[in-house]
């Protein structure tokens, strides 16, 4: 384990992620007294500005994106910040950057939140300026490539300067408390693990629905699409955490070893097991919104929605479909996992309609916006039952915010930045995981290409094209819609 870093160097410091997430997370950690007292934060980007101007920029970002009650000690926090402008495409400015960084006493954490095309020249620049020593660790923000080949190229470039145990690849879903809770739910309770397999589970649904559209990310999103933007990373990480074998400990190697086995066991998907869509004009919460092509200003073949029927080919999950769906401009923002259990093997209840009253158990894990875990159980409806027992499914509900009153709702990056500075890789994605994810996703894209799959239109504010409903209904499954 490395010593905690006392210097954080932030590439892309004037970008959107820094403004919305990184600076607010760091300030919130500072407010809670969780940053090392001597931690220095150096921002760098192409824009010319001095320390004072960067602090002003940061203050504005914090006022916009961090709730006032989490901004305690903001002035002191801003004093930690300094800035060095840099054109990362040439080596010229890196020596000056190194001078600004000085000699970190314990360690330097570098966060690359720039276009991936700058990763390689940045690594070269860092090497040129000696900012690649043993006490330096490197954190990479997505997108890490657009397919397996480009991802490998990035990984090779980074590996030429940093060993894997000093590379921290972000998937911000892993920083979400609610996502980490999947592991707690599965491995800190004796209840679920014995039935967490194809003998008792009929299928699993993972939904990541967003109401937002392009959000001005025109160039990036149109080159990516829902499959690469959401499935390749966040959704597959959720699947890996749901499907993995119990690791021996909560440790970076043990956890990632188990996750990668799941990712490698994902079965190749056929075109018929996928649906793609693209939103047209419609309404979200009563407000009219434009269609994707209209927002983009041109026609496009990029999918803003995808639904996939996936399988993990191993003993535990034999024959259990994992239905995944994600999309922009859906009716609500919700990330949730539904674990649908099988029916009881034999019902002892008879009487009027007893059989149709029997509903198999469900476990619903709400990830966002609210964290709720609901287990539906069958119970007897009160009454004298002269015509036979009456049954109804009732929810056993755990609302996490109520169970843990007073706990902060944290930004995912708070945990990830702390772990980066501490040197704990458990919640970061290992190279073999990223590559297994790309391999599966690339195969889907090849199938789409070979079979001429193009996205079907769906009105904004709906749950995607009807074909997505059909994908599940063919198997007698209904998506869990509110
Ligand atoms: C990002 C995607 O990785 O995740 C975005 O690029 C998406 O398109 C975002 O909106 C969703 O994150 P969250 O935390 O809001 O669910």
Boltz pocket constraint, residues with backbone or C-beta under 6 A from the ligand:
constraints:
  - pocket:
      binder: B
      contacts: [[A, 210], [A, 229], [A, 230], [A, 335]]
      max_distance: 6.0
